[in-house]
């Protein structure tokens, strides 16, 4: 049998994945599991999804040759401009897909979790588009550091509920959303924002985001005369932008996959979110994956200056890519990420989200060949992070 890095029929990537859920959630996930592929494969769904990606989201997003960065690092750097999507990040690719899924399943209410706020905004956006009730859970700490996105969600008609438990960040917002879903199983669809959670969510989200790598292939063919880059680079928290950028290259071994995690203040400082370096096999939010945890299995509080990478685990696809050595994992500190974000702003006239700045930081220490083609998934724009940039650099 040909080796594949895609999900198997039981919802696993290698030994990671599955659906580890309370009994009360089984009907919800089973309804989704038994129908998602048929719904996504139907002509009416594909037609509506593709039309919205084109006319509402603004796809295809450009594949931009970063001339000055390429000269600086002596390689060919292309940027996949997901920051130019409506709402300012890749997240909307998935929320468009899931709201159409929810409608076909007869759901009338949407819940979501968010860290950096981009997924919350993207969810509130599609709920406004479709006239559906929207509740977004967000950690109290993230509400403070992502105030512009909170305001956007409220303008779009969403109710934003603060998670006050634990570290008051993404992990805790997810816990609250799952509790809501257990209490409202019949009318509510939970739009998970990353390739995490119980099967079929990691696969479904990856499929919706796979439009990124699909476009990279056709755009690279036009620009370089070949579909495959030498390297594809993305930041990884839960990992949806990375899953989308990698998707059509997973089973193409000549394409090197690079995943960039948040080292925070340093991998071994106790203030980090570098799951590949610090994680052990465990279960979080309904799937088996790599997870930062104590010896007795308690979840370790993650830390990153970036709200979107501040997660103690990683999606099961990425856990498998790490364990199987299919992907190269690199951890980047706050300091190096912030410096990279400022450099890209000054060199290319593009202010990246701090999440994406982590991906750019690898060029300082990871050399690439002069003729190698390196595609970086520029997953989001930096507007939401301006206050963090201002405070950090005293701008």
Phi, psi and omega in degrees: 000136181292134180291135177227150178257008175275169182294149176266180186293344179263004177087021181245146167251102188061237180264005185251149177123223180079188178225098180257091191226156173294154184304326183294340179267351184303315180300322180297307184290327180291320176302316180292314184300319185281346185241341191298320182290322178294317179297312181295331182275350183287147182297321182295320178295310183301320181296314181291317180298310181297321180295319180290321177300321182285306191271337183254313181281325180097029179274156001286146174279149183294151166255108192255128176281115182275091189298311185288321176295320179299318178294319181297317185259004174057048176204176180260108183253120174251141180249123173275111195275066176291344176294343180270358173296152170306135185082354170089012178197172181293342190306327185292336176304316183283318183292326174300311180300315185287328178292324175293323176297313182300318179300317182288340176269001177079020180278149182239354184225139182240136170237156179206163171244155176210149177253287179287348180096346183295318179291322177299316178297316181296324178290313178300324180298310183287332175292321175297318180300320185259359179068041181245148178297141185223125175238125181245127176265134183215137179300142182302325178294317180292327178301320179290316187274354178234043184306318180301321180291326177297317178297320179297316180300317181293320177299327181278000174097006181277153169266125179256121181249130183278135172267117186258002183268166174055229181275359178059039179232206189301316180304317185285326175297321178296317178303315182295320179296319179296320177300317179300315183298321178298322182280342183227062189285335190277312188261355191251134170250133179264111176273097176285137189269355182222181182274052180235178179092181182288152171303134017260012187303311182303319180287318182297314180296318179300320179295318178295324181278348185294349174303333180296306182288331176299314179292321178305315182300311183289324181288324179290325177301319179291320187271326186239356181076015176210150184279330189257128172284170173281325181220142170235126190243135175208150173283152183227119168250267166287316168114026183285322179294323178293315179302319179293321180288329183273334199315305184279003178247357187305317184261021177246091189299336181287348175266117178280131181258128180239121179250129184245119182254167181269116177275355179061236180269008181133141187306319187254024180271349186087356177233083187206165174226031182275082187298322183296325181279327189249348188277151172234159181301132180194183181240128176219136175049038169095003176219155177273127184203189172275135190214133175286119185208160177281176181299330180263016171088008176280138183292131177279137179291125178278164173214136169205148174296339179266120182298328183281347179252003186275067186223137187281351181236195177209153180301149183300329175302314183288325176301318179291320178299324178288309185297324181276356182065018176292328180246151176264121181257131180232135178255137185234134181282164174309311186301312182291323179294316181295319178297320179294320179298319179292320180297313180298320178302314184281332183272328188236357181069028179231120177268110184274154168302151182297329175305307182295329179302329176300319180295320180293333185294340185292338184294339179292329186238344183253107182285149175231154180291153184300323182262003179286144177259120181244118177259123177255127177279106180276088197288337182197159179269160190272005181307315183295339184257007185303319180297322178293315176300315182299312181295321185290314185262002182053045183288000000 
